[in-house]
Amino acid sequence: MTTSHQFQFIQYGVADGLATLAISRPPFNVLDIPTMGEINAALDTCLNDGTVKLLVITGVGEKAFSAGVEVADHTPDKVDQMIDVFHGIFRRLQKMPAPTVAVVNGAALGGGMELAIACDMIVAVAGAKFGQPEIKLAVFPPVAAVLLPRLIPPARAMEILLAGENLLAEEGKAIGLVNRVFPRETFAADVQSFLAPFMKLSRVALLSTRRAIREAADKPFDTALDTVEHIYLKELMRTDDAKEGLAAFLEKRQPAWRNS
């Protein structure tokens, strides 16, 4: 089943459980307040869609995933509204039940990098630049200040945030920030090959696993294990798909997921 929604600055639709949100302000896909408002509206739709297995966030074109938040929206008369709308994106992504993948088709700078690292996984085109240049404007990126030291070695995070220099996708992969780097020539096909295995899985299993990982993070081991045990025993193991998956394995056949 395919559904699409009409927006001015983004594209959003769902096809067979794969939701795709693309920033559509080429060539640099800059995030101004109206664009971010549309992103939040699309994320609200996704949050309430019981069919979504996976959410992809990307940009239109080849130059940029997103070059970040519109600098003009940082002025004193707009900055409070800008931060409220911008951080609304990340609050929604944290609540998103489905796993999220940033498909970085070009430069991911400033707020664009923050948007990418807020996703569960990142795939990037070879040579794509990542960077947080905010320090050069005498400000800092709040979301990256929270997330980046959790994702990569803190000393490297400090260097990125304090120096404001770029790193390439290849280094991002080397330090564990990026999952895969694909050549430009085969990027679209390689991304589809990366996504395909997830789309064959049970929706309830995907959502339960993501939730377990998220809810266990940063908790002491015993507390984390108690949390995950509850999700596993009291929720997942009572679903149709958990029963079907085990039965299919024992009966040596392909499972028929009900996604429930």
C-alpha positions in Angstrom: 0.0 0.0 0.0 1.3 3.5 -0.9 0.2 6.8 0.6 1.6 10.3 0.0 1.0 13.6 1.7 1.3 17.1 0.1 3.8 19.5 1.5 5.6 22.6 0.0 9.1 22.1 1.3 9.4 18.3 1.9 8.2 15.1 0.4 6.6 12.4 2.6 5.0 9.1 1.8 4.7 5.5 2.9 5.1 2.5 0.5 4.6 -1.0 1.9 5.7 -0.1 5.4 8.7 2.1 4.3 8.1 5.8 5.2 10.3 8.3 3.4 10.8 11.9 4.4 12.9 14.0 2.0 13.8 17.6 2.5 13.0 19.3 -0.8 14.7 22.7 -0.9 17.6 21.9 -3.3 20.4 22.5 -3.8 21.3 22.7 -0.1 18.0 21.7 1.6 18.4 24.5 4.2 16.0 24.1 7.2 14.0 27.3 7.7 11.1 27.5 10.2 8.4 26.7 7.7 10.3 23.6 6.4 10.9 22.4 10.0 7.2 22.9 10.7 6.4 20.6 7.8 8.9 18.0 9.0 7.2 18.0 12.4 3.8 17.5 10.7 5.1 14.6 8.7 6.7 13.0 11.8 3.4 13.4 13.7 1.8 11.5 10.8 4.4 8.8 10.9 4.1 8.5 14.7 0.4 7.7 14.3 0.8 5.3 11.3 0.4 1.7 12.4 1.9 0.4 9.2 5.4 1.9 9.2 8.3 -0.5 9.7 11.1 1.9 8.9 11.5 5.7 8.5 14.0 7.0 6.0 15.1 10.7 6.2 17.0 12.1 3.2 17.4 15.2 1.0 16.5 15.9 -2.6 19.4 16.3 -5.1 23.0 15.4 -4.8 24.7 18.4 -3.2 23.3 18.2 0.3 21.4 16.1 2.7 20.9 19.4 4.5 23.3 22.3 5.0 21.6 23.1 8.3 19.2 25.6 9.8 18.7 29.0 8.1 21.1 31.4 9.6 18.6 34.2 9.3 16.3 32.3 11.7 18.9 32.6 14.5 18.3 36.3 14.9 16.9 37.5 18.4 13.4 37.9 17.1 13.2 34.4 15.7 15.6 32.2 17.7 13.1 31.1 20.3 10.6 30.0 17.7 13.4 28.4 15.6 14.8 26.3 18.6 11.3 25.2 19.6 10.4 24.0 16.1 13.9 22.5 15.4 14.1 20.7 18.7 10.6 19.4 18.1 12.0 17.3 15.3 14.3 15.5 17.7 11.7 15.1 20.4 9.5 13.4 17.8 12.4 11.2 16.6 13.1 10.0 20.1 9.4 9.0 20.4 9.3 7.3 17.0 8.5 3.6 17.5 9.9 2.6 14.1 13.7 2.4 13.5 15.0 5.4 11.5 17.7 5.7 8.8 19.4 8.8 7.6 20.2 8.5 3.9 22.9 11.1 3.5 23.1 11.9 -0.2 25.4 14.9 0.2 26.7 17.4 2.8 25.2 17.1 6.3 26.3 20.3 8.1 25.1 22.0 11.2 21.5 21.1 11.8 21.7 18.7 8.9 24.3 16.7 10.8 22.3 16.8 13.9 19.3 15.5 12.0 21.4 12.6 10.6 23.0 11.6 13.9 19.5 11.6 15.6 18.5 8.7 13.4 19.2 5.1 14.5 21.4 4.4 11.5 23.2 6.4 8.8 24.2 5.4 5.3 26.1 8.0 3.3 27.4 8.6 -0.2 31.2 8.4 -0.6 32.8 11.8 0.1 29.8 13.3 1.9 30.9 15.9 4.4 29.7 16.0 8.0 30.3 19.0 10.2 29.2 21.2 13.1 30.5 24.7 12.1 28.4 26.6 14.7 31.5 27.4 16.9 32.7 29.6 14.1 29.6 31.8 14.5 30.2 31.9 18.3 27.4 29.5 19.0 27.1 25.7 19.5 24.8 22.9 18.3 22.6 21.9 21.3 21.5 18.5 19.8 25.0 17.5 18.8 26.3 18.5 22.2 23.9 15.9 23.7 24.1 13.2 21.1 27.6 13.2 19.5 29.6 12.2 22.7 27.2 9.3 23.1 27.9 8.0 19.6 31.6 8.4 19.1 34.7 8.7 21.4 34.1 11.9 23.6 37.5 13.3 22.7 36.7 13.1 18.9 33.2 14.6 19.6 34.9 17.5 21.5 37.2 18.1 18.5 34.3 18.2 16.1 32.2 20.5 18.2 35.1 22.8 19.4 37.0 23.1 16.1 34.1 23.2 13.8 35.9 21.2 11.1 34.4 18.7 8.7 34.9 15.0 8.5 34.1 12.8 5.5 31.7 9.9 5.5 34.6 7.5 5.3 36.0 8.7 8.7 32.5 8.7 10.1 32.3 5.0 9.2 35.7 4.3 10.8 34.7 5.9 14.1 31.3 4.2 14.2 29.1 7.2 13.3 28.1 5.9 9.9 26.9 2.4 9.1 27.7 2.2 5.4 29.4 4.3 2.7 28.3 3.7 -0.9 29.6 5.0 -4.2 27.7 7.8 -5.9 27.3 5.8 -9.1 25.4 3.0 -7.3 24.1 4.9 -4.3 20.3 4.5 -4.9 20.6 0.8 -5.5 23.0 0.2 -2.6 20.6 2.1 -0.2 17.7 -0.1 -1.3 19.8 -3.2 -0.8 20.7 -2.0 2.7 17.0 -1.3 3.6 15.6 -4.5 2.0 16.4 -7.0 4.9 14.6 -4.8 7.4 11.5 -4.6 5.3 11.2 -8.4 5.3 11.0 -8.6 9.1 8.1 -8.4 11.5 7.0 -4.9 12.3 6.3 -5.7 16.0 9.8 -7.3 16.3 11.5 -4.3 14.8 9.6 -1.9 17.0 10.1 -4.0 20.1 13.8 -4.3 19.5 14.3 -0.6 18.9 12.4 0.2 22.1 14.4 -2.3 24.1 17.7 -0.8 23.0 16.5 2.8 23.6 15.0 2.1 27.0 18.0 0.1 28.2 20.5 2.8 27.3 22.4 4.5 30.1 20.7 2.4 32.8 22.6 0.2 35.2 22.8 -3.4 34.0 20.2 -4.9 36.3 17.7 -2.1 35.7 18.3 -2.3 32.0 17.8 -6.1 31.9 14.6 -5.9 34.0 13.3 -3.3 31.4 14.2 -5.5 28.5 12.8 -8.7 30.1 9.5 -7.0 30.6 9.3 -5.9 26.9 10.4 -9.4 25.8 8.1 -11.6 28.1 5.1 -9.4 28.7 4.8 -7.8 25.3 6.7 -9.3 22.4 6.3 -13.0 23.3 2.5 -12.5 23.4 2.3 -11.2 19.8 1.1 -13.2 16.9 4.4 -12.7 15.1 6.6 -14.0 17.9 4.5 -17.2 17.9 4.6 -17.4 14.1 8.4 -16.9 13.9 9.1 -19.7 16.3 6.6 -22.0 14.7 7.9 -21.3 11.2 11.5 -22.1 12.3 10.4 -25.4 13.9 8.3 -26.3 10.9 11.1 -25.3 8.5 9.0 -22.8 6.5 8.9 -19.1 5.7 7.0 -17.1 8.3 3.8 -15.2 7.3 3.9 -12.0 9.4 0.8 -10.4 10.6 2.8 -7.4 12.0 0.8 -7.8 15.2 
